[in-house]
Amino acid sequence: MNDGVKIGHIFPVKSTPLQASKAAASRATQSTEFQDMLNAKVLKFSHHAEVRMQQRGIKLQPESLTKIMNAVEEAASKGAQDSLIVFRDIAMIVNVPSRTVVTAMDGGQMKSNVFTQIDSAIILS
């Protein structure tokens, strides 16, 4: 049996090309919306923040990340752009719209440090 397409034959199609492109666009929109929703719930770390955390021996447990992510969500709901988040003996500067930790420091680096270019601060316990 040869099921190849032959020139000059008409084959039924389930949808027209216009309908198919609309369906593909709808799936792409849904996929983009889903990806945006996922990105909004994920805390990302910049390369700089990852390097600083490794250098300073900062390790975050999953429950700590959950508290920090909830704080970022709260900051976003209030319109924050760049927040200082202090959690125990760790301070992080987070770009709220992109949900990205820009830098992180431990208690030793926090002392006598001036934090600039932030519009909010969140102190977690």
Secondary structure, 3 states (H helix, E strand, C coil): CCCCCCCCCCCCCCCCHHHHHHHHHHHHHHHHHHHHHHHHCCCEECHHHHHHHHHHCCCCCHHHHHHHHHHHHHHHHCCCCEEEEEECCEEEEEECCCCEEEEEEEHHHHCCCCCCCCCEEEEEC
